[in-house]
Amino acid sequence: MDERLPQFLHKPTQILWFDSQEFIVVMSTIFVAVIVGGIIGWLLIGALLLFIPWKRTKPRGFIPHLAWRWGLARFRHYPGPTQTRFFE
């Protein structure tokens, strides 16, 4: 099994001028906007143009934690977002 590590671990992987999480959001939003089309498609593109600068003010790893908070993703060995107490 061969794994590659980036040269600098503190720098995020970039695709074009987006980091990997932004690229996934951009491509999925454009894909849905093309399928939906019309005014709703343009509203999705406008929301994307507002989301990217807002996301860049947040720390790295914000999108997976946001998905966890909304209940869309799970982290292994961590409690759910609705739990108020956690005993190790």
Kinemage of the C-alpha trace (Angstrom):
@kinemage 1
@onewidth
@group {chain A} dominant
@subgroup {mainchain}
@vectorlist {calphas} color= white
{ca met a 1} P 0.000 0.000 0.000
{ca asp a 2} L 1.542 3.259 -1.153
{ca glu a 3} L 0.370 6.558 0.351
{ca arg a 4} L 1.508 10.025 -0.601
{ca leu a 5} L 1.847 12.881 1.838
{ca pro a 6} L 1.878 16.531 0.805
{ca gln a 7} L 5.176 18.349 1.094
{ca phe a 8} L 3.791 20.775 3.675
{ca leu a 9} L 1.186 19.336 6.046
{ca his a 10} L -0.135 22.743 7.100
{ca lys a 11} L -1.121 23.754 3.550
{ca pro a 12} L -4.464 22.474 2.188
{ca thr a 13} L -4.649 20.617 -1.106
{ca gln a 14} L -5.597 23.056 -3.861
{ca ile a 15} L -7.546 22.421 -7.053
{ca leu a 16} L -7.438 25.508 -9.256
{ca trp a 17} L -7.743 28.324 -6.662
{ca phe a 18} L -10.069 26.408 -4.308
{ca asp a 19} L -9.112 24.097 -1.475
{ca ser a 20} L -10.492 20.562 -1.744
{ca gln a 21} L -13.616 21.215 0.353
{ca glu a 22} L -14.489 24.392 -1.539
{ca phe a 23} L -13.990 22.592 -4.853
{ca ile a 24} L -16.519 19.909 -3.894
{ca val a 25} L -19.070 22.553 -2.882
{ca val a 26} L -18.475 24.583 -6.067
{ca met a 27} L -18.764 21.604 -8.416
{ca ser a 28} L -21.850 20.167 -6.740
{ca thr a 29} L -23.582 23.573 -6.688
{ca ile a 30} L -22.830 24.196 -10.366
{ca phe a 31} L -24.005 20.672 -11.227
{ca val a 32} L -27.330 21.180 -9.430
{ca ala a 33} L -27.737 24.693 -10.881
{ca val a 34} L -27.292 23.375 -14.430
{ca ile a 35} L -29.831 20.611 -13.848
{ca val a 36} L -32.397 22.873 -12.146
{ca gly a 37} L -31.807 25.866 -14.406
{ca gly a 38} L -33.798 29.067 -14.546
{ca ile a 39} L -33.974 31.560 -11.723
{ca ile a 40} L -33.353 28.908 -9.063
{ca gly a 41} L -30.084 27.941 -10.757
{ca trp a 42} L -28.961 31.558 -10.772
{ca leu a 43} L -29.929 31.882 -7.097
{ca leu a 44} L -27.764 28.855 -6.300
{ca ile a 45} L -24.815 30.433 -8.115
{ca gly a 46} L -25.423 33.702 -6.218
{ca ala a 47} L -25.537 31.834 -2.914
{ca leu a 48} L -22.268 30.140 -3.857
{ca leu a 49} L -20.657 33.527 -4.541
{ca leu a 50} L -21.673 34.633 -1.048
{ca phe a 51} L -20.726 31.345 0.637
{ca ile a 52} L -17.095 31.099 -0.568
{ca pro a 53} L -15.878 34.420 0.973
{ca trp a 54} L -17.790 33.636 4.184
{ca lys a 55} L -16.265 30.147 4.345
{ca arg a 56} L -12.751 31.554 3.940
{ca thr a 57} L -13.181 33.490 7.196
{ca lys a 58} L -13.688 30.167 9.038
{ca pro a 59} L -10.939 27.736 10.128
{ca arg a 60} L -9.902 24.705 8.071
{ca gly a 61} L -12.239 21.741 8.400
{ca phe a 62} L -15.297 23.929 8.884
{ca ile a 63} L -17.479 22.183 6.280
{ca pro a 64} L -17.225 18.645 7.768
{ca his a 65} L -17.971 20.052 11.214
{ca leu a 66} L -20.925 21.981 9.821
{ca ala a 67} L -22.233 18.756 8.236
{ca trp a 68} L -21.745 16.989 11.589
{ca arg a 69} L -23.674 19.728 13.405
{ca trp a 70} L -26.581 19.387 10.949
{ca gly a 71} L -26.542 15.601 11.356
{ca leu a 72} L -25.394 14.877 7.793
{ca ala a 73} L -22.034 13.328 8.739
{ca arg a 74} L -20.675 11.236 11.584
{ca phe a 75} L -17.231 11.232 13.153
{ca arg a 76} L -16.032 7.875 14.393
{ca his a 77} L -15.729 7.574 18.189
{ca tyr a 78} L -17.364 10.972 18.770
{ca pro a 79} L -20.814 11.695 20.208
{ca gly a 80} L -23.626 13.018 18.042
{ca pro a 81} L -24.366 16.742 17.726
{ca thr a 82} L -27.445 16.579 19.976
{ca gln a 83} L -25.725 14.994 22.969
{ca thr a 84} L -25.127 17.372 25.850
{ca arg a 85} L -23.090 15.016 28.054
{ca phe a 86} L -20.225 12.747 27.138
{ca phe a 87} L -18.486 10.283 29.453
{ca glu a 88} L -15.208 8.742 28.289
